Amino acid sequence: MPIVNTGKLRLQDYQGPSLEACEWGLFENDETIDDDTVTADLTEPSWSDYGRRTVGPMGASSLVGDRAQAVPDSMPSWHNTSGGDVEIFGWFLVDPADETLIAAVNIGSVTIPDGATYVLSPAITDTQE
């Protein structure tokens, strides 16, 4: 059963409120993400100002490349105050109520220089990739 474009948008908008209490996080180990990855597989940074960021409200869905997509109203960011450069390999989305991993992406090695801010520009789509 194909889902038509208006249905894709509606389904995407339905999940927005469920995601608002979830949290974005970063990980610093070079983990291969697959269907069996869990939150405990990901090593979060340990610099003093690092912390997960609450998703908050999601924007209205739109069609991008024939897929429904939504982005958070506020993009999560992290300021490196560690005193040195830090390396991350990706980001994740987790439900903090029970640490259920919802999504994770290994983007490869990224260096966040000391004093710099890393801004994540995530999009939630209606497909699994």
N, C-alpha and C positions, 0 to 999 in steps of 0.2 A: 504494500500500500504506500504509494508516494505521499509525502507530506507536502502540501502546496505552500507557496511562499507566505501567505497570510498565516497559515498554521505554524510555520517555522517561527515566525515572529511572536505569535501568541505563546507558544511553548517556551521560548527563550525568556519572555517577560515573566512567565509564571515562576521560573526558577530564581529570578533575581532576589525576591525577599528571603528565600531560603539561604542564599549565599551571604547576606549582609552581616551575619554574626561570625562568619568564617574568617580565617586569618591568612595573610600572605607571609611567607618566610623565605629566607635564602638558605642555600646549603653550600658548604665548602669542600665536600668530598666529590670525587669524579664518579658519581654513581650512574650506572646505566639504568634508565627508567624503563620499566616494563609493567605488564599487567599485575605482577605480584609485589611491586614496590610498596612499602609501608613507611609511615613517618619515621620509625626508628632506624630505617636504612639511611636517612639523611642527617648529616652532621651540620648543625646550625653554627654560625659564627659565634665567637665568644668575646668580641670587643665590648667594652662597657656600655655603649649606647645602642647596641644592637637589640632589637626586640621585634617580635611579630607585629604586623600592622593589620588592624581590623578592616575588612572589605568595605563595610558601610554601604550606602545606597548605590545601586547599579543604574546606569543610564538606560534610556529606552533602547530597545533592540533595533537593529537595522540589518539590511541584507548587504553582505559583502561577498562577492563571488558566488552568489546563489546559496549562501549560508547565512543563517541568523547569527548575529554577534552582538554582544553587549560589553561595554567597558565600565569600570567603576567611575563614579562621579569624581572621586579623588584618587589620583595615582599614588601608590605607596612609594615611599622613599626612605633611604637609610643614609645617615651621615657617618662617615668613618672618623672616629676620634681615637683610634687605637694607638696612635703614635708612630704608625708605620703603614705601609701598603698592605692590603688584604686581598686575598684571591677567593673568588666564589666560582661555582660551576653551574648554578641554576637557582630556580625559585620553585616554590610549591604553594598549594592552597590546601588548608587543613580545617576540619571542623574541630575547634578546641574543646567541645563538650566531651569528646571521647577519642581525640587524636586521629580520627579517620582521615586518611590522605585522600583528597578529592582529585588533585592533579599535580603534576610535577614536570618540569622541563629542564633538561640539561642543555645549557646554551654554550658549553665549552668554557674554558678558562677566561675569566674577566678579572682584571685588577682594578680595585678601588683605591686610588691613592689616598694617603693620609690627608684628612681635611676635606676630601671630596664627598659629594652626595651621589648616590646611585638611585636613579629613578626607574621603577619598573612600569612598563606600559602594557599591562596584560589585557587580553580580550578573551571572553568566554564565548565559545562557539557551540553550535548544535551538532558537532561531529567529534569523534575521538580520533586524535592523530598523535 
